[in-house]
């Protein structure tokens, strides 16, 4: 894979080790219900969690109908605003919606740290003249602050976050956005990810080379050009640069 010009990276499970739990009523939904209450939207922790899920499902259904696609992504700012609207609260500021999102993410996150060597990997690739892109199924509301905290935000040539695009992996059109941005054919691109179904299979279907990082200790090994047991960035760099 020495002729690779552009490397597409998944984020969570590929560059960031993360574990979140949005189920916990006391840790997540109680403080969030207090925050909504401060603005006049009265919820119990349980009714807020239920309304949150219901709004996501509702807005995803609308997006599928409008786009004709199954792999849609909605912006959670719209979900959070709908939760205010349900309780008769009018339009709140973008800053308030950002605070709601950051509180939800912070309260539900057990771990969010870089895999060792992630920054060095990106710097080495760019230093060797490779272009690097992020292709993540994520909410910018959550992901941009996390990436800035970890020093990732400015290490990509371009960042694709599914909430910005309205579609997500494994939709091939999402990968085509990255190919277009790279300005080269798929045979000169490499997808690096930890999901056989979301990262590896759809990339291969488009002729993109693939590197599978088995950070979840999956028993089944997908078809790929490079298999790494865990976040073995050294092996990836050897394949691309040496």
C-alpha positions in Angstrom: 0.0 0.0 0.0 2.9 2.3 -0.7 0.9 4.2 -3.4 -1.8 5.4 -0.9 -2.3 9.1 -1.1 -5.2 9.6 1.3 -6.1 7.9 4.6 -9.6 8.0 5.9 -9.9 7.4 9.7 -12.8 6.4 11.8 -12.7 8.0 15.2 -14.2 6.1 18.1 -12.5 2.7 18.6 -9.9 3.7 16.0 -8.2 6.9 17.4 -10.2 7.4 20.6 -10.9 4.8 23.2 -14.4 5.6 24.5 -17.1 4.1 26.7 -20.4 5.9 27.2 -23.6 4.9 29.0 -26.8 6.9 28.3 -29.0 4.6 30.3 -28.2 5.7 33.9 -31.1 7.7 35.3 -29.3 9.1 38.3 -25.9 10.0 36.7 -27.2 11.2 33.3 -30.9 12.1 33.2 -31.4 13.5 36.7 -28.9 16.4 36.2 -30.2 16.9 32.7 -33.8 17.1 33.9 -32.7 19.8 36.4 -31.1 21.7 33.6 -34.3 21.5 31.5 -36.2 22.6 34.6 -34.1 25.7 35.0 -35.5 26.8 31.6 -39.1 25.9 32.5 -39.3 22.5 30.8 -40.4 20.1 33.6 -39.3 16.5 33.2 -38.5 13.6 35.5 -35.3 11.8 34.6 -37.3 8.9 33.2 -39.7 11.0 31.1 -36.8 13.0 29.7 -34.9 9.9 28.7 -38.1 8.5 27.0 -38.8 11.8 25.3 -35.2 12.0 24.0 -35.4 8.6 22.5 -38.8 9.3 21.0 -37.6 12.5 19.4 -34.5 10.8 17.8 -36.7 8.1 16.3 -39.2 10.6 15.1 -36.7 12.9 13.4 -34.8 10.0 11.9 -38.1 8.7 10.4 -38.7 12.2 8.9 -35.1 12.2 7.5 -35.5 8.8 5.9 -38.7 9.8 4.3 -37.2 13.0 2.9 -33.9 11.5 1.7 -34.9 8.0 0.7 -31.9 6.7 2.6 -31.8 4.4 5.6 -28.5 5.4 7.1 -29.5 8.9 8.2 -28.1 11.2 10.9 -30.0 14.0 12.6 -28.6 16.9 14.5 -29.1 16.5 18.2 -29.5 20.2 18.6 -32.9 19.8 16.9 -33.7 17.0 19.3 -32.8 19.0 22.4 -34.9 22.0 21.0 -37.9 19.7 20.4 -37.7 18.6 24.1 -38.0 22.2 25.2 -40.9 22.7 22.7 -42.7 19.7 24.1 -43.0 21.5 27.4 -44.1 24.8 25.9 -40.7 26.5 26.0 -40.0 28.6 22.9 -36.8 28.8 20.9 -33.8 28.6 23.2 -30.3 29.9 22.2 -27.7 27.8 20.4 -25.5 28.2 23.4 -28.2 26.6 25.6 -28.5 23.7 23.2 -24.7 23.3 23.2 -24.7 23.2 27.0 -27.4 20.5 27.1 -25.4 18.4 24.6 -22.1 18.9 26.6 -23.8 18.0 29.8 -25.4 14.8 28.3 -22.0 13.8 26.9 -20.0 14.5 30.0 -22.4 12.8 32.4 -22.6 9.7 30.2 -18.9 9.3 29.4 -16.9 6.8 31.5 -13.8 7.0 29.3 -12.6 9.2 26.4 -8.9 9.0 25.7 -6.5 8.6 22.8 -5.0 5.3 22.0 -1.3 5.6 22.6 0.5 7.0 19.5 -2.6 8.4 17.8 -1.3 11.9 17.4 2.1 10.7 16.3 0.5 8.5 13.7 -1.4 11.4 12.1 1.7 13.6 12.3 3.8 11.0 10.6 1.4 10.4 7.8 1.0 14.1 7.1 4.8 14.6 7.4 5.2 11.9 4.7 2.9 13.8 2.4 -0.2 11.7 2.9 -3.5 13.5 3.3 -5.6 12.4 6.3 -9.4 12.7 6.6 -11.8 11.9 9.4 -15.0 10.0 8.5 -17.0 9.5 11.7 -20.5 8.6 12.6 -20.9 11.2 15.3 -22.6 14.4 16.6 -20.4 17.5 16.1 -22.0 18.8 19.3 -20.2 15.9 21.2 -17.3 15.2 19.0 -15.7 18.6 18.3 -15.1 19.4 22.0 -13.7 15.9 22.6 -11.4 16.2 19.6 -10.2 19.6 20.7 -9.6 18.4 24.2 -7.5 15.5 22.9 -5.5 17.6 20.4 -7.0 15.9 17.3 -9.1 18.7 15.7 -6.3 20.4 13.7 -4.6 17.2 12.6 -6.8 16.4 9.6 -7.0 17.8 6.1 -10.7 17.6 6.3 -13.2 16.4 8.9 -16.5 14.6 8.0 -19.0 14.2 10.9 -22.2 12.5 10.0 -24.4 15.0 11.8 -23.2 17.7 9.4 -23.9 15.5 6.4 -27.3 14.0 7.3 -26.0 10.5 6.3 -23.7 8.1 8.0 -21.6 4.9 7.4 -22.1 2.4 5.9 -23.9 4.5 3.3 -21.5 4.5 0.3 -22.3 8.2 -0.4 -20.7 9.1 2.8 -17.4 7.5 1.7 -17.7 9.2 -1.7 -17.6 12.6 0.0 -14.2 11.7 1.4 -13.0 10.3 -2.0 -14.1 13.5 -3.7 -12.3 15.6 -1.1 -9.2 13.6 -1.5 -9.1 14.2 -5.2 -7.8 10.8 -6.1 -9.3 7.5 -7.1 -10.5 5.0 -4.5 -7.5 2.7 -5.3 -5.2 5.4 -3.8 -7.2 5.7 -0.6 -7.2 3.7 2.6 -9.9 3.3 5.2 -8.8 2.7 8.8 -11.5 1.6 11.2 -12.6 -0.9 13.8 -16.1 -1.8 12.4 -16.3 -4.6 9.8 -19.8 -3.5 8.8 -19.5 0.3 9.0 -15.9 0.8 8.0 -14.4 -2.1 6.2 -17.1 -3.7 4.0 -18.5 -0.5 2.5 -15.0 0.8 1.8 -14.0 -2.4 0.0 -17.2 -2.3 -2.0 -16.0 1.1 -3.5 -12.5 -0.2 -4.2 -10.9 1.6 -1.2 -8.0 -0.3 0.5 -8.8 -1.2 4.1 -7.0 -1.5 7.5 -9.0 -3.2 10.3 -8.0 -2.3 13.9 -9.4 -5.0 16.1 -9.8 -2.8 19.2 -12.9 -4.7 20.3 -11.3 -8.1 20.3 -13.8 -9.4 17.7 -13.5 -13.2 17.0 -14.4 -12.8 13.3 -11.7 -11.4 11.0 -13.1 -9.4 8.1 -11.6 -9.4 4.6 -9.2 -6.5 4.6 -5.8 -5.4 3.2 -4.2 -5.0 6.6 -5.3 -6.6 9.9 -4.1 -5.2 13.2 -4.6 -6.7 16.6 -5.7 -3.6 18.5 -4.5 -0.1 17.7 -1.2 -1.2 16.2 -0.3 2.0 14.5 3.3 0.9 14.1 2.2 -1.9 11.7 0.1 0.6 9.8 3.0 3.0 9.4 5.3 0.2 8.2 2.8 -0.7 5.6 2.3 2.8 4.3 5.8 4.4 4.7 8.5 1.8 4.8 
